[in-house]
Amino acid sequence: MSVGPLVDIGLALLILSLAVWIIATRATYRAAEGFVAYGLLAALVWVRLGSVDVALTEAALGSGLTGLLLLRAAARLPADDPAETSRPSPGLRLLVGVLSALVAAGLAAVVLLLPEPAPSLAPAAMASLPETGLGNPVTGVLLAYRAVDTLGESVVLVLALAGLWSLAADGAWGGRPASLRSAPAGNALRFLAQVLPPFGILVAIHIFWIGADYPGGKFQAATILAAMWVLVLVAGLRQPPPVTSRRMRWLVVFGSLAFLAIGLAGIGLADAFLAYPDGWAKPLILVIEATLTLSIAVILGLLLAGPPADDRSEPGS
Amino acid sequence: MSEATLFGLCAAALVGLGLYGLVCHPGALRKILAFNLLGSGVFLLFGVVARRGADPASGLGGDPVPQALVITGLVVAFAATAIAVALVLRLAATLGRTGLEPERPAGPDRKPEDRS
């Protein structure tokens, strides 16, 4: 364990210098590239903090999908024109820097003054876990103790997709999402998009299945599934469905509806909204996780694919 | 110094950096990037609190409640980023620029802008 502190210090220095570089560099595309590396380093920090579930999510979602989103946007946007975008004056920047440093110092003081011994819900979370049939307490929190948060989140994702689609130009409604369309893909990318998805889907199913007992679960599995779909879309092997496709819309709301239906059934069968009848917790949680995985994967892919665009007026495609 | 304290200080610095970038960067996409950095710092603070709540008796490396909150937060942060990026792209497609400052009347030090 003597190497541990050295690794931690090195990791902290690396992540801080990368963050400084992301803020300081002038090229937007470079900053987006830096953010991908930053996400992977953050995933390592999560491992060092003992949160492997979060590390998986951070690596797949925070680094992978968010990175792709930002890189695509940086590549599509016209380069910042220095005459057009005026930076704040040096005096103002200094003032903002001092105030930001004050906020950081305040947070640092909070970290140093955290109460001892630390309050923890870990024993309480472990005490009731056998009743749910789960072995992973994080899944227990997400789908049993605080299932209402997860239900709300799955609805937020549907609403986010509706918000994204509403940004479409009037003439483009009913078209296919176009943000992932690119110049004809090279052979290597097309080959990768044909070979990788079967393995990716297997990995996703594995991550989903072990999520009940070990780090993993629906969000991580859905992110991997979405990544495989997006790879196929970027390579141009398939087109995203038009936003008016009824089948796709059912897929988008399917997870939330199944979750809600099981939650409402809990009122009659177990005396509370989102409560599970005795002995039925594990199978019901698996059903919810499976449907949510599918829906979240579709939603994440569609969020990356962007609002629908008119095929004829789309520039640069 | 424990790893929780070390990464806690690191997270505090990340929040400060993200805040500075959010206010000072003129480009909208850079503001989104800085905001994600800020959010990442906040998530790490949750991770630090979770780590301090580790329960060796049950073999847990951290308090699962803040960890679950962060997983939910990461997914929502991605959805929010996707909408923000779509807004910026739409703004750029409509106005042909990515800066956020309002169109000012042409001053002596600025070239006159075409208003279509």
Interface residues (C-beta under 8 A of the other chain):
Chain A: G4 P5 D8 I9 A12 I15 L16 A19 V20 I22 I23 T28 A31 A32 F35 Y38 A42 V45 W46 R48 L49 G50 S51 V52 D53 V54 T57 E58 L61 G62 L65 T66 L69 L70 A73 A74 R76 L77 P78 D80 D81 A83 E84 T85 S86 R87 P88 L92 R93 V96 G97 L99 S100 A101 V103 A104 A105 G106 L107 A108 V110 V111 L112 L114 A118 P119 S120 L121 A122 P123 A125 M126 P137 V138 G140 V141 L142 Y145 R146 D149 T150 E153 V156 L157 A160 L161 G163 L164 L167 A169 S179 G217 F219 I296 L300 L303 L304 G306 P307
Chain B: E3 A4 T5 L6 F7 G8 L9 C10 A11 A12 A13 L14 V15 G16 L17 G18 L19 Y20 G21 V23 C24 H25 P26 G27 L29 R30 I32 L33 A34 N36 L37 S40 F43 L44 L45 G47 V48 V49 A50 R51 R52 G53 A54 D55 A57 S58 L60 G61 G62 D63 P64 V65 Q67 A68 L69 V70 I71 T72 L74 V75 V76 A77 F78 A79 A80 T81 A82 I83 V85 A86 L87 V88 L89 R90 A92 A93 G96 R97 T98 G99 E101 R110 K111
